[in-house]
Amino acid sequence: MSPIEILQEFNSCYLKIQAIAQDENWLLLIADKKIDSEAATHVGDVLHYLGEAMGCLEEVVEVKFNQDAEV
């Protein structure tokens, strides 16, 4: 997989997890204490770390894009 493909996969995962985190059913499960409240924290952590990973990859992709543009 190329860096851009990895970045696209991470972005796809991020968007899917973000949709879950904002989903009414997910929020109701947390509010009704049907799942451990730490689950929301863990989902937030996953989003944070995926965002951090994407930031690192964006730098690699940008450098690669600039190098390819110079050639």
Jmol script that loads the backbone (N, CA, C; Angstrom):
load data "model"
ATOM      1  N   MET A   1       0.842  -1.189   0.000  1.00  0.00           N
ATOM      2  CA  MET A   1       0.000   0.000   0.000  1.00  0.00           C
ATOM      3  C   MET A   1       0.881   1.243   0.000  1.00  0.00           C
ATOM      4  N   SER A   2       0.475   2.204  -0.771  1.00  0.00           N
ATOM      5  CA  SER A   2       1.219   3.463  -0.801  1.00  0.00           C
ATOM      6  C   SER A   2       0.775   4.335   0.376  1.00  0.00           C
ATOM      7  N   PRO A   3       1.584   5.337   0.721  1.00  0.00           N
ATOM      8  CA  PRO A   3       1.191   6.224   1.824  1.00  0.00           C
ATOM      9  C   PRO A   3      -0.186   6.863   1.619  1.00  0.00           C
ATOM     10  N   ILE A   4      -0.506   7.245   0.390  1.00  0.00           N
ATOM     11  CA  ILE A   4      -1.817   7.868   0.140  1.00  0.00           C
ATOM     12  C   ILE A   4      -2.942   6.861   0.352  1.00  0.00           C
ATOM     13  N   GLU A   5      -2.710   5.610  -0.014  1.00  0.00           N
ATOM     14  CA  GLU A   5      -3.727   4.578   0.201  1.00  0.00           C
ATOM     15  C   GLU A   5      -3.939   4.322   1.696  1.00  0.00           C
ATOM     16  N   ILE A   6      -2.856   4.311   2.440  1.00  0.00           N
ATOM     17  CA  ILE A   6      -2.954   4.135   3.896  1.00  0.00           C
ATOM     18  C   ILE A   6      -3.716   5.306   4.501  1.00  0.00           C
ATOM     19  N   LEU A   7      -3.377   6.522   4.071  1.00  0.00           N
ATOM     20  CA  LEU A   7      -4.063   7.709   4.563  1.00  0.00           C
ATOM     21  C   LEU A   7      -5.558   7.635   4.243  1.00  0.00           C
ATOM     22  N   GLN A   8      -5.892   7.203   3.059  1.00  0.00           N
ATOM     23  CA  GLN A   8      -7.305   7.079   2.677  1.00  0.00           C
ATOM     24  C   GLN A   8      -8.027   6.045   3.533  1.00  0.00           C
ATOM     25  N   GLU A   9      -7.368   4.945   3.842  1.00  0.00           N
ATOM     26  CA  GLU A   9      -7.965   3.918   4.695  1.00  0.00           C
ATOM     27  C   GLU A   9      -8.181   4.448   6.111  1.00  0.00           C
ATOM     28  N   PHE A  10      -7.164   5.127   6.650  1.00  0.00           N
ATOM     29  CA  PHE A  10      -7.308   5.728   7.981  1.00  0.00           C
ATOM     30  C   PHE A  10      -8.456   6.725   7.989  1.00  0.00           C
ATOM     31  N   ASN A  11      -8.543   7.533   6.940  1.00  0.00           N
ATOM     32  CA  ASN A  11      -9.606   8.535   6.865  1.00  0.00           C
ATOM     33  C   ASN A  11     -10.976   7.861   6.819  1.00  0.00           C
ATOM     34  N   SER A  12     -11.074   6.786   6.068  1.00  0.00           N
ATOM     35  CA  SER A  12     -12.319   6.038   5.993  1.00  0.00           C
ATOM     36  C   SER A  12     -12.704   5.494   7.367  1.00  0.00           C
ATOM     37  N   CYS A  13     -11.748   4.912   8.060  1.00  0.00           N
ATOM     38  CA  CYS A  13     -11.997   4.395   9.413  1.00  0.00           C
ATOM     39  C   CYS A  13     -12.422   5.519  10.346  1.00  0.00           C
ATOM     40  N   TYR A  14     -11.725   6.642  10.259  1.00  0.00           N
ATOM     41  CA  TYR A  14     -12.028   7.793  11.113  1.00  0.00           C
ATOM     42  C   TYR A  14     -13.472   8.233  10.912  1.00  0.00           C
ATOM     43  N   LEU A  15     -13.884   8.354   9.652  1.00  0.00           N
ATOM     44  CA  LEU A  15     -15.245   8.805   9.364  1.00  0.00           C
ATOM     45  C   LEU A  15     -16.292   7.815   9.870  1.00  0.00           C
ATOM     46  N   LYS A  16     -16.007   6.527   9.745  1.00  0.00           N
ATOM     47  CA  LYS A  16     -16.950   5.511  10.219  1.00  0.00           C
ATOM     48  C   LYS A  16     -17.062   5.533  11.744  1.00  0.00           C
ATOM     49  N   ILE A  17     -15.940   5.641  12.423  1.00  0.00           N
ATOM     50  CA  ILE A  17     -15.954   5.667  13.889  1.00  0.00           C
ATOM     51  C   ILE A  17     -16.591   6.962  14.389  1.00  0.00           C
ATOM     52  N   GLN A  18     -16.317   8.061  13.696  1.00  0.00           N
ATOM     53  CA  GLN A  18     -16.932   9.334  14.062  1.00  0.00           C
ATOM     54  C   GLN A  18     -18.457   9.242  13.921  1.00  0.00           C
ATOM     55  N   ALA A  19     -18.929   8.582  12.879  1.00  0.00           N
ATOM     56  CA  ALA A  19     -20.370   8.410  12.683  1.00  0.00           C
ATOM     57  C   ALA A  19     -20.974   7.598  13.829  1.00  0.00           C
ATOM     58  N   ILE A  20     -20.267   6.575  14.270  1.00  0.00           N
ATOM     59  CA  ILE A  20     -20.733   5.778  15.408  1.00  0.00           C
ATOM     60  C   ILE A  20     -20.791   6.639  16.662  1.00  0.00           C
ATOM     61  N   ALA A  21     -19.739   7.407  16.903  1.00  0.00           N
ATOM     62  CA  ALA A  21     -19.661   8.236  18.105  1.00  0.00           C
ATOM     63  C   ALA A  21     -20.786   9.267  18.159  1.00  0.00           C
ATOM     64  N   GLN A  22     -21.307   9.658  17.014  1.00  0.00           N
ATOM     65  CA  GLN A  22     -22.369  10.658  16.952  1.00  0.00           C
ATOM     66  C   GLN A  22     -23.749  10.036  16.764  1.00  0.00           C
ATOM     67  N   ASP A  23     -23.786   8.715  16.638  1.00  0.00           N
ATOM     68  CA  ASP A  23     -25.039   8.017  16.394  1.00  0.00           C
ATOM     69  C   ASP A  23     -25.943   8.059  17.628  1.00  0.00           C
ATOM     70  N   GLU A  24     -27.219   8.318  17.400  1.00  0.00           N
ATOM     71  CA  GLU A  24     -28.181   8.427  18.500  1.00  0.00           C
ATOM     72  C   GLU A  24     -28.243   7.144  19.326  1.00  0.00           C
ATOM     73  N   ASN A  25     -28.214   5.993  18.675  1.00  0.00           N
ATOM     74  CA  ASN A  25     -28.268   4.720  19.399  1.00  0.00           C
ATOM     75  C   ASN A  25     -27.046   4.536  20.302  1.00  0.00           C
ATOM     76  N   TRP A  26     -25.887   4.903  19.802  1.00  0.00           N
ATOM     77  CA  TRP A  26     -24.661   4.820  20.594  1.00  0.00           C
ATOM     78  C   TRP A  26     -24.774   5.718  21.818  1.00  0.00           C
ATOM     79  N   LEU A  27     -25.227   6.938  21.590  1.00  0.00           N
ATOM     80  CA  LEU A  27     -25.358   7.894  22.682  1.00  0.00           C
ATOM     81  C   LEU A  27     -26.389   7.433  23.703  1.00  0.00           C
ATOM     82  N   LEU A  28     -27.467   6.802  23.232  1.00  0.00           N
ATOM     83  CA  LEU A  28     -28.479   6.271  24.150  1.00  0.00           C
ATOM     84  C   LEU A  28     -27.932   5.108  24.973  1.00  0.00           C
ATOM     85  N   LEU A  29     -27.133   4.258  24.344  1.00  0.00           N
ATOM     86  CA  LEU A  29     -26.514   3.152  25.092  1.00  0.00           C
ATOM     87  C   LEU A  29     -25.664   3.683  26.242  1.00  0.00           C
ATOM     88  N   ILE A  30     -24.945   4.753  25.973  1.00  0.00           N
ATOM     89  CA  ILE A  30     -24.105   5.343  27.010  1.00  0.00           C
ATOM     90  C   ILE A  30     -24.985   5.998  28.075  1.00  0.00           C
ATOM     91  N   ALA A  31     -25.973   6.788  27.633  1.00  0.00           N
ATOM     92  CA  ALA A  31     -26.853   7.493  28.571  1.00  0.00           C
ATOM     93  C   ALA A  31     -27.638   6.528  29.450  1.00  0.00           C
ATOM     94  N   ASP A  32     -28.067   5.416  28.873  1.00  0.00           N
ATOM     95  CA  ASP A  32     -28.843   4.427  29.628  1.00  0.00           C
ATOM     96  C   ASP A  32     -27.959   3.476  30.429  1.00  0.00           C
ATOM     97  N   LYS A  33     -26.657   3.716  30.378  1.00  0.00           N
ATOM     98  CA  LYS A  33     -25.668   2.895  31.085  1.00  0.00           C
ATOM     99  C   LYS A  33     -25.757   1.413  30.717  1.00  0.00           C
ATOM    100  N   LYS A  34     -26.098   1.164  29.443  1.00  0.00           N
ATOM    101  CA  LYS A  34     -26.153  -0.217  28.952  1.00  0.00           C
ATOM    102  C   LYS A  34     -24.748  -0.719  28.609  1.00  0.00           C
ATOM    103  N   ILE A  35     -23.844   0.229  28.392  1.00  0.00           N
ATOM    104  CA  ILE A  35     -22.446  -0.124  28.193  1.00  0.00           C
ATOM    105  C   ILE A  35     -21.615   0.752  29.131  1.00  0.00           C
ATOM    106  N   ASP A  36     -20.432   0.320  29.395  1.00  0.00           N
ATOM    107  CA  ASP A  36     -19.525   1.048  30.281  1.00  0.00           C
ATOM    108  C   ASP A  36     -19.282   2.447  29.732  1.00  0.00           C
ATOM    109  N   SER A  37     -19.384   3.444  30.571  1.00  0.00           N
ATOM    110  CA  SER A  37     -19.197   4.821  30.120  1.00  0.00           C
ATOM    111  C   SER A  37     -17.786   5.056  29.571  1.00  0.00           C
ATOM    112  N   GLU A  38     -16.849   4.214  29.967  1.00  0.00           N
ATOM    113  CA  GLU A  38     -15.494   4.340  29.435  1.00  0.00           C
ATOM    114  C   GLU A  38     -15.450   4.035  27.938  1.00  0.00           C
ATOM    115  N   ALA A  39     -16.476   3.360  27.428  1.00  0.00           N
ATOM    116  CA  ALA A  39     -16.512   3.043  26.000  1.00  0.00           C
ATOM    117  C   ALA A  39     -16.493   4.325  25.178  1.00  0.00           C
ATOM    118  N   ALA A  40     -17.218   5.340  25.619  1.00  0.00           N
ATOM    119  CA  ALA A  40     -17.221   6.619  24.899  1.00  0.00           C
ATOM    120  C   ALA A  40     -15.836   7.240  24.925  1.00  0.00           C
ATOM    121  N   THR A  41     -15.169   7.131  26.047  1.00  0.00           N
ATOM    122  CA  THR A  41     -13.802   7.652  26.164  1.00  0.00           C
ATOM    123  C   THR A  41     -12.876   6.916  25.210  1.00  0.00           C
ATOM    124  N   HIS A  42     -13.024   5.606  25.138  1.00  0.00           N
ATOM    125  CA  HIS A  42     -12.166   4.815  24.242  1.00  0.00           C
ATOM    126  C   HIS A  42     -12.403   5.177  22.780  1.00  0.00           C
ATOM    127  N   VAL A  43     -13.662   5.392  22.414  1.00  0.00           N
ATOM    128  CA  VAL A  43     -13.965   5.785  21.032  1.00  0.00           C
ATOM    129  C   VAL A  43     -13.334   7.145  20.748  1.00  0.00           C
ATOM    130  N   GLY A  44     -13.435   8.059  21.704  1.00  0.00           N
ATOM    131  CA  GLY A  44     -12.794   9.361  21.551  1.00  0.00           C
ATOM    132  C   GLY A  44     -11.294   9.238  21.395  1.00  0.00           C
ATOM    133  N   ASP A  45     -10.702   8.330  22.169  1.00  0.00           N
ATOM    134  CA  ASP A  45      -9.257   8.098  22.069  1.00  0.00           C
ATOM    135  C   ASP A  45      -8.878   7.558  20.697  1.00  0.00           C
ATOM    136  N   VAL A  46      -9.685   6.625  20.186  1.00  0.00           N
ATOM    137  CA  VAL A  46      -9.420   6.053  18.861  1.00  0.00           C
ATOM    138  C   VAL A  46      -9.443   7.159  17.810  1.00  0.00           C
ATOM    139  N   LEU A  47     -10.458   8.031  17.891  1.00  0.00           N
ATOM    140  CA  LEU A  47     -10.536   9.137  16.937  1.00  0.00           C
ATOM    141  C   LEU A  47      -9.317  10.045  17.050  1.00  0.00           C
ATOM    142  N   HIS A  48      -8.913  10.311  18.282  1.00  0.00           N
ATOM    143  CA  HIS A  48      -7.739  11.168  18.494  1.00  0.00           C
ATOM    144  C   HIS A  48      -6.489  10.543  17.874  1.00  0.00           C
ATOM    145  N   TYR A  49      -6.254   9.275  18.158  1.00  0.00           N
ATOM    146  CA  TYR A  49      -5.036   8.630  17.662  1.00  0.00           C
ATOM    147  C   TYR A  49      -5.062   8.428  16.151  1.00  0.00           C
ATOM    148  N   LEU A  50      -6.228   8.130  15.596  1.00  0.00           N
ATOM    149  CA  LEU A  50      -6.317   8.051  14.136  1.00  0.00           C
ATOM    150  C   LEU A  50      -6.030   9.409  13.507  1.00  0.00           C
ATOM    151  N   GLY A  51      -6.551  10.468  14.125  1.00  0.00           N
ATOM    152  CA  GLY A  51      -6.267  11.824  13.638  1.00  0.00           C
ATOM    153  C   GLY A  51      -4.790  12.135  13.684  1.00  0.00           C
ATOM    154  N   GLU A  52      -4.135  11.732  14.767  1.00  0.00           N
ATOM    155  CA  GLU A  52      -2.687  11.946  14.896  1.00  0.00           C
ATOM    156  C   GLU A  52      -1.932  11.160  13.822  1.00  0.00           C
ATOM    157  N   ALA A  53      -2.330   9.919  13.608  1.00  0.00           N
ATOM    158  CA  ALA A  53      -1.669   9.092  12.588  1.00  0.00           C
ATOM    159  C   ALA A  53      -1.867   9.696  11.201  1.00  0.00           C
ATOM    160  N   MET A  54      -3.074  10.185  10.946  1.00  0.00           N
ATOM    161  CA  MET A  54      -3.338  10.799   9.638  1.00  0.00           C
ATOM    162  C   MET A  54      -2.489  12.050   9.462  1.00  0.00           C
ATOM    163  N   GLY A  55      -2.305  12.817  10.530  1.00  0.00           N
ATOM    164  CA  GLY A  55      -1.458  14.007  10.448  1.00  0.00           C
ATOM    165  C   GLY A  55      -0.033  13.659  10.071  1.00  0.00           C
ATOM    166  N   CYS A  56       0.483  12.595  10.653  1.00  0.00           N
ATOM    167  CA  CYS A  56       1.843  12.151  10.317  1.00  0.00           C
ATOM    168  C   CYS A  56       1.923  11.685   8.867  1.00  0.00           C
ATOM    169  N   LEU A  57       0.923  10.934   8.438  1.00  0.00           N
ATOM    170  CA  LEU A  57       0.918  10.439   7.062  1.00  0.00           C
ATOM    171  C   LEU A  57       0.735  11.560   6.060  1.00  0.00           C
ATOM    172  N   GLU A  58      -0.048  12.577   6.414  1.00  0.00           N
ATOM    173  CA  GLU A  58      -0.238  13.700   5.497  1.00  0.00           C
ATOM    174  C   GLU A  58       1.095  14.357   5.168  1.00  0.00           C
ATOM    175  N   GLU A  59       1.979  14.442   6.157  1.00  0.00           N
ATOM    176  CA  GLU A  59       3.306  15.008   5.915  1.00  0.00           C
ATOM    177  C   GLU A  59       4.079  14.156   4.917  1.00  0.00           C
ATOM    178  N   VAL A  60       4.023  12.848   5.067  1.00  0.00           N
ATOM    179  CA  VAL A  60       4.726  11.935   4.161  1.00  0.00           C
ATOM    180  C   VAL A  60       4.145  12.053   2.755  1.00  0.00           C
ATOM    181  N   VAL A  61       2.820  12.070   2.661  1.00  0.00           N
ATOM    182  CA  VAL A  61       2.159  12.162   1.360  1.00  0.00           C
ATOM    183  C   VAL A  61       2.505  13.492   0.691  1.00  0.00           C
ATOM    184  N   GLU A  62       2.509  14.573   1.465  1.00  0.00           N
ATOM    185  CA  GLU A  62       2.835  15.885   0.906  1.00  0.00           C
ATOM    186  C   GLU A  62       4.267  15.924   0.391  1.00  0.00           C
ATOM    187  N   VAL A  63       5.200  15.378   1.141  1.00  0.00           N
ATOM    188  CA  VAL A  63       6.597  15.339   0.704  1.00  0.00           C
ATOM    189  C   VAL A  63       6.712  14.513  -0.573  1.00  0.00           C
ATOM    190  N   LYS A  64       6.064  13.345  -0.601  1.00  0.00           N
ATOM    191  CA  LYS A  64       6.110  12.467  -1.781  1.00  0.00           C
ATOM    192  C   LYS A  64       5.486  13.189  -2.992  1.00  0.00           C
ATOM    193  N   PHE A  65       4.365  13.887  -2.760  1.00  0.00           N
ATOM    194  CA  PHE A  65       3.705  14.605  -3.845  1.00  0.00           C
ATOM    195  C   PHE A  65       4.631  15.680  -4.388  1.00  0.00           C
ATOM    196  N   ASN A  66       5.285  16.422  -3.490  1.00  0.00           N
ATOM    197  CA  ASN A  66       6.187  17.487  -3.912  1.00  0.00           C
ATOM    198  C   ASN A  66       7.390  16.929  -4.667  1.00  0.00           C
ATOM    199  N   GLN A  67       7.911  15.785  -4.211  1.00  0.00           N
ATOM    200  CA  GLN A  67       9.042  15.167  -4.894  1.00  0.00           C
ATOM    201  C   GLN A  67       8.631  14.713  -6.302  1.00  0.00           C
ATOM    202  N   ASP A  68       7.439  14.119  -6.414  1.00  0.00           N
ATOM    203  CA  ASP A  68       6.961  13.662  -7.718  1.00  0.00           C
ATOM    204  C   ASP A  68       6.710  14.845  -8.653  1.00  0.00           C
ATOM    205  N   ALA A  69       6.259  15.954  -8.099  1.00  0.00           N
ATOM    206  CA  ALA A  69       5.977  17.142  -8.912  1.00  0.00           C
ATOM    207  C   ALA A  69       7.263  17.763  -9.457  1.00  0.00           C
ATOM    208  N   GLU A  70       8.346  17.607  -8.722  1.00  0.00           N
ATOM    209  CA  GLU A  70       9.635  18.183  -9.142  1.00  0.00           C
ATOM    210  C   GLU A  70      10.264  17.373 -10.271  1.00  0.00           C
ATOM    211  N   VAL A  71       9.908  16.115 -10.365  1.00  0.00           N
ATOM    212  CA  VAL A  71      10.526  15.233 -11.365  1.00  0.00           C
ATOM    213  C   VAL A  71       9.946  15.426 -12.714  1.00  0.00           C
TER     214      VAL A  71
END
end "model"
wireframe off; spacefill off
backbone 0.3
color backbone group
